[in-house]
């Protein structure tokens, strides 16, 4: 009896051990399967971190639109395993915003402009397996950071052509944001476009230019715009980000007291800003003072980089430049007269053909 009991107990214990091994194996396989799916999803996830407004009708909004387009194309939902944005209060909080995106396991993280540069460098050092993108600036020496630049000078040149043709007073203006290389590129292209077109038309055109010093001070931009319009400037092109709102306020105030045919003009930047130019002229006529907008195809770039990351082709350590040739920089017809628009298109063709160097 004792031997039979021992035999039965031994068989039971061996069966119990075998059962536990099978359960553990199944659990391990299940865990591995779940982990792999999560990793696959996470590796496709993208996030935008900005200290600007996501609905700024300018750079940030365009960047976000590109990520939404990316999600739509690859059937990804907004959220941890898809695409998301993190909006922080100010530049000092950008590092916190990027770290939050990292903690939530986003794989490719976009930062906007020079303001994000130090935060991205810090994050890239600490997280070598994550992808980072600096938009509108350059970071060198990191294999997990891609830098994106736009040929702002090309779009600004076309704005200069339209401005020189449009002005009646022979006085035009440029209002920049921060004092950096991006704004210098805008100014360079605009100045050359005005000069070339003025020479072609045998016109004398004076350019007044001034930077706000940042991209947020609407009061300062309003003061600069007022001074320019007081000097009889009748077209102002701005590249001042959110601060440009001060220019629109000034133009609206002036134009509401004038007949529509005597309006002063604004040229928008980065996105179609024509909605900001709607107003009622003297006499109650509906009008719009936005002549055109220079479009920076930030959406083209964010979607392209996100797609490359999805395909495991993230361009880490590289500088990618977008311009007229890939439709990432353009100018809208807006309210440009047909004869002026023809000149703009001729100038565009010459830039693409290499006949105009900026």
PAGU-765848 format. One record per residue (C-alpha): x, y, z; residue in three letters; residue number from 1. Coordinates in Angstrom, 3 decimals. Each point is the difference from the previous one (the first is absolute). Last residue first. Layout:
N
X,Y,Z,ALA,NUM;
...
END
This chain:
358
18.649,83.727,-53.915,UNK,358;
0.994,-1.156,-3.476,UNK,357;
-2.451,0.506,-2.864,UNK,356;
0.689,-1.994,-3.164,UNK,355;
0.243,-3.253,1.936,UNK,354;
-2.915,-1.552,-1.858,UNK,353;
-2.056,-0.193,3.194,UNK,352;
0.711,3.669,0.723,UNK,351;
-0.873,0.948,-3.584,UNK,350;
-3.301,-1.864,0.175,UNK,349;
-0.942,1.806,3.216,UNK,348;
0.861,3.375,-1.548,UNK,347;
-2.286,-0.733,-2.950,UNK,346;
-2.734,-1.025,2.423,UNK,345;
0.306,3.273,1.910,UNK,344;
-0.056,1.976,-3.256,UNK,343;
-3.256,-1.713,-0.997,UNK,342;
-1.434,0.734,3.440,UNK,341;
0.676,3.696,-0.617,UNK,340;
-2.003,-0.063,-3.240,UNK,339;
-2.808,-1.966,1.671,UNK,338;
-0.300,2.400,2.989,UNK,337;
1.061,-1.475,3.350,UNK,336;
-2.975,-0.393,2.314,UNK,335;
1.014,-3.413,1.314,UNK,334;
2.058,-1.779,-2.657,UNK,333;
1.809,-1.901,2.779,UNK,332;
3.780,-0.199,0.334,UNK,331;
2.038,-3.175,0.291,UNK,330;
2.561,-1.943,2.038,UNK,329;
-0.298,-3.739,0.647,UNK,328;
-0.992,-0.598,-3.609,UNK,327;
2.898,-2.435,-0.491,UNK,326;
2.045,2.248,-2.301,UNK,325;
-1.192,3.176,1.698,UNK,324;
1.787,-0.857,3.228,UNK,323;
0.783,-2.691,2.559,UNK,322;
3.452,-0.681,1.423,UNK,321;
0.836,-3.139,1.971,UNK,320;
3.095,0.080,2.219,UNK,319;
1.198,-3.413,1.115,UNK,318;
1.121,-1.626,3.242,UNK,317;
-3.114,-2.148,0.155,UNK,316;
-1.936,-0.345,-3.237,UNK,315;
-2.604,-2.464,1.381,UNK,314;
-0.289,-2.840,-2.503,UNK,313;
-1.804,-2.551,2.168,UNK,312;
-3.083,0.290,-2.251,UNK,311;
-1.955,1.726,2.783,UNK,310;
2.971,2.327,0.522,UNK,309;
-0.076,0.957,-3.675,UNK,308;
-3.725,0.668,0.298,UNK,307;
0.533,2.264,3.010,UNK,306;
2.687,1.904,-1.931,UNK,305;
-2.305,0.484,-3.012,UNK,304;
-3.044,0.964,2.067,UNK,303;
1.984,2.551,1.978,UNK,302;
1.575,1.430,-3.168,UNK,301;
-3.148,0.376,-2.101,UNK,300;
-1.868,1.450,2.979,UNK,299;
2.748,2.593,0.402,UNK,298;
-0.754,1.056,-3.544,UNK,297;
1.002,3.614,0.521,UNK,296;
-2.610,2.049,-1.806,UNK,295;
0.530,3.643,-0.853,UNK,294;
-3.401,1.612,0.309,UNK,293;
-1.744,2.382,-2.396,UNK,292;
-1.439,3.519,-0.172,UNK,291;
-1.611,-0.182,3.421,UNK,290;
-2.126,3.177,0.285,UNK,289;
-3.433,-1.573,-0.408,UNK,288;
-3.280,1.748,-0.765,UNK,287;
-3.689,0.161,0.889,UNK,286;
-1.362,3.468,-0.820,UNK,285;
-1.525,1.936,2.906,UNK,284;
0.611,3.537,-1.262,UNK,283;
3.575,0.080,1.253,UNK,282;
1.322,-3.532,-0.309,UNK,281;
-1.337,-2.989,1.918,UNK,280;
2.621,-2.608,0.935,UNK,279;
1.512,-3.378,-0.916,UNK,278;
3.788,-0.108,0.144,UNK,277;
0.427,-2.681,2.657,UNK,276;
-1.863,-2.518,-2.163,UNK,275;
2.627,0.576,-2.705,UNK,274;
2.734,-1.476,2.193,UNK,273;
0.748,-3.034,-2.175,UNK,272;
2.947,-1.592,1.794,UNK,271;
3.717,0.744,0.532,UNK,270;
-0.312,3.780,-0.473,UNK,269;
-2.507,2.701,-0.838,UNK,268;
0.428,2.977,-2.320,UNK,267;
-1.770,3.109,1.254,UNK,266;
-1.447,2.807,-2.107,UNK,265;
-1.109,3.589,0.494,UNK,264;
-3.465,0.812,-1.296,UNK,263;
-0.797,2.817,-2.401,UNK,262;
-2.339,-1.981,-2.273,UNK,261;
-1.966,-1.191,3.042,UNK,260;
-0.953,3.531,1.018,UNK,259;
1.788,1.028,3.175,UNK,258;
-0.761,0.216,3.738,UNK,257;
-0.264,-3.778,0.438,UNK,256;
3.327,-0.318,-1.797,UNK,255;
2.071,1.711,2.666,UNK,254;
-1.369,-2.031,2.929,UNK,253;
0.178,-3.245,-1.985,UNK,252;
3.624,0.637,-0.987,UNK,251;
0.955,0.685,3.617,UNK,250;
-1.683,-3.127,1.335,UNK,249;
1.570,-2.109,-2.742,UNK,248;
3.450,1.310,0.882,UNK,247;
-0.531,-0.782,3.686,UNK,246;
-0.960,-3.565,-0.893,UNK,245;
3.452,-0.332,-1.508,UNK,244;
1.271,-0.663,3.512,UNK,243;
-1.370,-3.542,-0.381,UNK,242;
2.621,-0.747,-2.648,UNK,241;
2.042,3.029,-1.062,UNK,240;
0.699,-0.612,-3.667,UNK,239;
-1.910,3.015,-1.280,UNK,238;
-0.414,1.546,-3.436,UNK,237;
-1.262,3.583,0.039,UNK,236;
-1.591,1.806,-2.968,UNK,235;
-1.134,3.667,-0.026,UNK,234;
2.879,1.795,1.712,UNK,233;
-0.951,3.678,0.292,UNK,232;
2.436,0.777,2.811,UNK,231;
-2.905,-0.217,2.467,UNK,230;
-0.530,-3.563,-1.275,UNK,229;
3.525,-0.833,1.132,UNK,228;
-0.361,1.583,3.432,UNK,227;
-3.327,-1.768,0.561,UNK,226;
1.513,-3.343,-1.020,UNK,225;
2.862,0.372,2.485,UNK,224;
-2.420,0.911,2.814,UNK,223;
-2.264,-2.945,-0.785,UNK,222;
2.973,-2.354,-0.059,UNK,221;
1.023,1.234,3.472,UNK,220;
-3.515,-0.510,1.318,UNK,219;
-0.188,-3.467,-1.588,UNK,218;
3.082,-1.185,1.922,UNK,217;
0.029,-3.767,-0.592,UNK,216;
2.492,-0.958,-2.696,UNK,215;
3.081,1.782,1.333,UNK,214;
2.229,3.000,-0.734,UNK,213;
-2.736,1.910,-1.843,UNK,212;
2.224,0.334,-3.056,UNK,211;
0.128,3.070,-2.248,UNK,210;
-0.063,0.684,-3.717,UNK,209;
-0.852,2.972,-2.196,UNK,208;
0.407,-0.653,-3.735,UNK,207;
0.041,2.826,-2.554,UNK,206;
-1.243,-0.635,-3.530,UNK,205;
1.017,2.024,-3.061,UNK,204;
-1.712,-1.504,-3.011,UNK,203;
1.395,-0.922,-3.428,UNK,202;
-2.251,-3.074,-0.158,UNK,201;
2.903,-2.464,-0.352,UNK,200;
2.044,1.945,2.551,UNK,199;
-2.906,-0.069,2.434,UNK,198;
-0.338,-3.760,-0.596,UNK,197;
3.646,-0.684,0.802,UNK,196;
0.080,2.293,3.055,UNK,195;
-3.245,-1.333,1.506,UNK,194;
1.078,-3.616,-0.497,UNK,193;
3.459,0.698,1.434,UNK,192;
-1.434,1.606,3.134,UNK,191;
-2.525,-2.806,0.492,UNK,190;
2.610,-2.740,-0.371,UNK,189;
2.439,1.624,2.405,UNK,188;
-2.691,0.856,2.548,UNK,187;
-1.384,-3.526,0.126,UNK,186;
3.517,-1.448,0.321,UNK,185;
0.856,2.475,2.769,UNK,184;
-3.147,-1.146,1.781,UNK,183;
1.269,-3.579,-0.090,UNK,182;
3.533,1.043,0.990,UNK,181;
-1.121,1.628,3.237,UNK,180;
-1.098,3.319,1.481,UNK,179;
-3.473,-0.998,1.130,UNK,178;
-3.116,1.110,-1.853,UNK,177;
0.316,1.879,-3.275,UNK,176;
-1.991,2.929,-1.354,UNK,175;
0.612,0.931,-3.647,UNK,174;
-1.309,3.180,-1.571,UNK,173;
-0.847,1.721,-3.279,UNK,172;
0.264,3.526,-1.408,UNK,171;
-0.438,0.714,-3.711,UNK,170;
-3.361,1.619,0.731,UNK,169;
-2.075,-2.119,-2.364,UNK,168;
1.409,-3.362,1.063,UNK,167;
-1.335,-3.086,-1.792,UNK,166;
2.844,-0.774,-2.430,UNK,165;
2.745,0.368,2.595,UNK,164;
-2.076,-2.057,2.446,UNK,163;
-0.716,-2.865,-2.426,UNK,162;
3.699,-0.386,-0.842,UNK,161;
0.921,0.249,3.696,UNK,160;
-2.501,-2.717,0.888,UNK,159;
1.679,-2.185,-2.643,UNK,158;
3.368,0.647,1.659,UNK,157;
-1.524,-0.858,3.383,UNK,156;
-0.984,-3.432,-1.292,UNK,155;
3.546,-0.685,-1.189,UNK,154;
1.674,1.554,3.061,UNK,153;
-1.943,-2.290,2.299,UNK,152;
1.838,-2.953,-1.519,UNK,151;
-1.017,-2.249,2.881,UNK,150;
2.224,-1.846,2.446,UNK,149;
-0.490,-3.261,1.858,UNK,148;
2.574,-1.619,2.291,UNK,147;
-0.152,-3.690,0.876,UNK,146;
1.231,-1.158,3.412,UNK,145;
0.769,-3.617,0.972,UNK,144;
3.492,-0.051,-1.521,UNK,143;
1.005,3.091,1.965,UNK,142;
2.960,2.148,-1.059,UNK,141;
-1.805,2.995,-1.475,UNK,140;
-3.220,1.762,0.954,UNK,139;
-1.471,2.445,-2.519,UNK,138;
-3.087,2.208,0.040,UNK,137;
-3.417,0.397,-1.602,UNK,136;
-1.414,-3.186,1.503,UNK,135;
2.163,-2.066,2.334,UNK,134;
-0.914,-3.676,-0.202,UNK,133;
0.702,-2.650,2.635,UNK,132;
0.007,-3.785,-0.223,UNK,131;
0.303,-2.124,3.136,UNK,130;
2.594,-2.744,0.505,UNK,129;
2.712,2.434,1.137,UNK,128;
-2.151,1.332,2.871,UNK,127;
2.204,1.989,2.402,UNK,126;
2.053,1.804,-2.647,UNK,125;
-3.041,0.555,-2.230,UNK,124;
-1.956,1.474,2.919,UNK,123;
2.680,2.585,0.765,UNK,122;
0.405,0.923,-3.669,UNK,121;
-3.780,0.276,-0.355,UNK,120;
-0.311,2.343,2.985,UNK,119;
2.893,2.159,-1.230,UNK,118;
-1.559,0.415,-3.452,UNK,117;
-3.644,0.533,0.870,UNK,116;
0.065,3.833,-0.109,UNK,115;
2.065,-0.149,-3.191,UNK,114;
-2.963,-1.320,-1.941,UNK,113;
-2.816,-2.436,0.673,UNK,112;
0.561,-3.407,1.609,UNK,111;
-1.140,-3.325,-1.436,UNK,110;
0.122,-3.323,1.860,UNK,109;
0.242,-3.416,-1.638,UNK,108;
-0.466,-3.064,2.235,UNK,107;
-2.754,1.074,2.355,UNK,106;
0.272,-2.108,3.148,UNK,105;
-2.205,2.012,2.397,UNK,104;
3.130,0.680,2.019,UNK,103;
1.667,1.398,-3.134,UNK,102;
-2.920,2.348,-0.705,UNK,101;
0.170,1.211,3.599,UNK,100;
3.737,0.540,-0.358,UNK,99;
-0.627,2.164,-3.066,UNK,98;
-2.568,2.097,1.867,UNK,97;
2.284,0.394,3.011,UNK,96;
2.847,1.150,-2.266,UNK,95;
-2.343,2.484,-1.657,UNK,94;
-1.006,1.522,3.354,UNK,93;
2.471,2.903,-0.071,UNK,92;
-1.245,0.954,-3.461,UNK,91;
-3.478,0.744,1.289,UNK,90;
-3.378,-1.440,0.926,UNK,89;
0.363,-3.477,-1.471,UNK,88;
-1.992,-1.582,-2.815,UNK,87;
0.520,-3.726,-0.464,UNK,86;
-1.218,-1.423,-3.306,UNK,85;
-1.119,-3.505,-0.899,UNK,84;
0.348,-2.772,-2.567,UNK,83;
-0.516,-3.757,0.093,UNK,82;
0.641,-2.572,2.725,UNK,81;
-0.301,2.501,2.853,UNK,80;
-2.905,1.988,-1.417,UNK,79;
-1.611,1.127,-3.239,UNK,78;
-0.810,-3.088,-1.977,UNK,77;
2.136,-1.538,-2.720,UNK,76;
-1.383,-1.046,-3.374,UNK,75;
3.310,0.483,-1.833,UNK,74;
-1.287,2.748,-2.279,UNK,73;
-2.186,1.593,2.674,UNK,72;
2.758,0.044,2.581,UNK,71;
2.394,1.656,-2.451,UNK,70;
-2.623,2.596,-0.932,UNK,69;
-0.454,0.738,3.705,UNK,68;
3.759,0.372,0.332,UNK,67;
0.075,2.451,-2.913,UNK,66;
-2.881,2.006,1.457,UNK,65;
1.997,0.333,3.235,UNK,64;
2.924,1.602,-1.810,UNK,63;
-2.373,2.374,-1.843,UNK,62;
-1.590,1.045,3.282,UNK,61;
3.386,0.674,1.523,UNK,60;
1.246,2.099,-2.929,UNK,59;
-3.003,2.259,-0.593,UNK,58;
-3.726,0.132,0.603,UNK,57;
0.942,0.060,3.704,UNK,56;
-2.218,-3.002,0.822,UNK,55;
2.724,-1.984,1.797,UNK,54;
0.928,3.090,1.975,UNK,53;
3.697,0.262,0.700,UNK,52;
2.198,-1.699,2.594,UNK,51;
0.239,-3.078,-2.170,UNK,50;
0.459,-3.765,0.195,UNK,49;
-1.192,-2.102,-2.940,UNK,48;
-0.320,-3.752,0.437,UNK,47;
0.402,-3.092,-2.157,UNK,46;
-0.833,-3.684,0.506,UNK,45;
1.139,-2.642,-2.493,UNK,44;
2.435,-1.712,2.377,UNK,43;
-2.701,0.063,2.673,UNK,42;
-2.289,-2.141,-2.103,UNK,41;
2.634,-2.624,-0.649,UNK,40;
1.123,0.100,3.624,UNK,39;
-3.563,-0.537,1.176,UNK,38;
-0.442,-2.913,-2.355,UNK,37;
3.309,-1.489,1.107,UNK,36;
-0.895,0.305,3.662,UNK,35;
-3.345,-1.715,-0.472,UNK,34;
1.594,-2.930,-1.821,UNK,33;
2.779,-0.279,2.527,UNK,32;
-2.495,-0.012,2.849,UNK,31;
-2.086,-2.702,-1.682,UNK,30;
3.051,-2.085,-0.701,UNK,29;
1.135,0.374,3.589,UNK,28;
-3.421,-0.845,1.328,UNK,27;
-0.213,-3.086,-2.194,UNK,26;
3.435,-1.085,1.144,UNK,25;
-0.918,0.576,3.623,UNK,24;
-3.179,-2.019,-0.394,UNK,23;
1.877,-2.838,-1.707,UNK,22;
2.643,-0.030,2.740,UNK,21;
-2.699,-0.009,2.668,UNK,20;
-1.711,-2.972,-1.638,UNK,19;
3.304,-1.904,-0.239,UNK,18;
0.671,0.667,3.687,UNK,17;
-3.477,-1.213,0.932,UNK,16;
0.382,-3.111,-2.172,UNK,15;
3.345,-0.832,1.663,UNK,14;
-1.551,0.561,3.438,UNK,13;
-2.983,-2.216,-0.807,UNK,12;
2.173,-2.811,-1.390,UNK,11;
2.169,0.125,3.106,UNK,10;
-3.039,-0.030,2.286,UNK,9;
-1.438,-3.019,-1.815,UNK,8;
3.295,-1.877,0.274,UNK,7;
0.421,0.886,3.664,UNK,6;
-3.532,-1.169,0.739,UNK,5;
0.578,-3.248,-1.870,UNK,4;
3.218,-0.554,1.958,UNK,3;
-1.785,0.617,3.296,UNK,2;
-2.797,-2.355,-0.922,UNK,1;
END
